[in-house]
């Protein structure tokens, strides 16, 4: 291949890479809220049915099989914060995959409304940024959570970052809720922000405890990253690179419009898949 032809192909591939990077950023900033909204609609329908027929999980394990953990991503509750206009379905699990869907429930903590400290995590920027305004909560504001056991009401007590004093440990029959998100810029988290609220309604019975704090993977903790998806990203990047190379080659053989018709849908689809896979590797509160 002549040097000029090689340089031309390299230039075209570089242009494709720049376009792909732009699409990845658009996917994170603009498309992710749409994906979140669609996920929430489907989850709300599932939760409504589960609450109606009494099948909504009320603990770490399934209601009809105490030996099986509730699957990750299962809708567990409806979170309502009237002062922030939040009505969000809470799912089981707090890795990036679950917080893409909605607010996640830390699996080793009780459900909201039960005795103990229940922890919910949500994103501050991407995928709806549902917890992006948690810093606007003030002591005394109310939070409501509806689970398979009924509606629990909490009152905000404190807002804190790392290093701030924590509330005293709750009594054996006292319920508490901790909302957790990223602090700092929406897409540049610097710390974790936590809102502590106390249960002011009657506590619900607590289900059997199977998972402990020591068994929680790092990917499920605040600002955790799930690198188990790395292999899938490598495969998709190889496919995307191959599609870009094929598109650049075909453009010099078939012509511009023929290549666009064939490769734009392929490269576009692969780019979205790569973007979603990259988002799985980002901190779960981003």
HELIX and SHEET records of a PDB file:
HELIX    1   1 UNK A    3  UNK A   26  1                                  24    
HELIX    2   2 UNK A   27  UNK A   31  3                                   5    
HELIX    3   3 UNK A   32  UNK A   53  1                                  22    
HELIX    4   4 UNK A   82  UNK A   84  5                                   3    
HELIX    5   5 UNK A   96  UNK A   99  1                                   4    
HELIX    6   6 UNK A  134  UNK A  136  5                                   3    
HELIX    7   7 UNK A  213  UNK A  215  5                                   3    
HELIX    8   8 UNK A  218  UNK A  220  5                                   3    
HELIX    9   9 UNK A  227  UNK A  229  5                                   3    
HELIX   10  10 UNK A  230  UNK A  253  1                                  24    
HELIX   11  11 UNK A  256  UNK A  281  1                                  26    
SHEET    1   A 2 UNK A  61  UNK A  62  0                                        
SHEET    2   A 2 UNK A  65  UNK A  69 -1                                        
SHEET    1   B 9 UNK A  75  UNK A  81  0                                        
SHEET    2   B 9 UNK A  86  UNK A  92 -1                                        
SHEET    3   B 9 UNK A 103  UNK A 105  1                                        
SHEET    4   B 9 UNK A 116  UNK A 121 -1                                        
SHEET    5   B 9 UNK A 175  UNK A 185  1                                        
SHEET    6   B 9 UNK A 188  UNK A 199 -1                                        
SHEET    7   B 9 UNK A 150  UNK A 161 -1                                        
SHEET    8   B 9 UNK A 142  UNK A 147 -1                                        
SHEET    9   B 9 UNK A  75  UNK A  81 -1                                        
END                                                                             
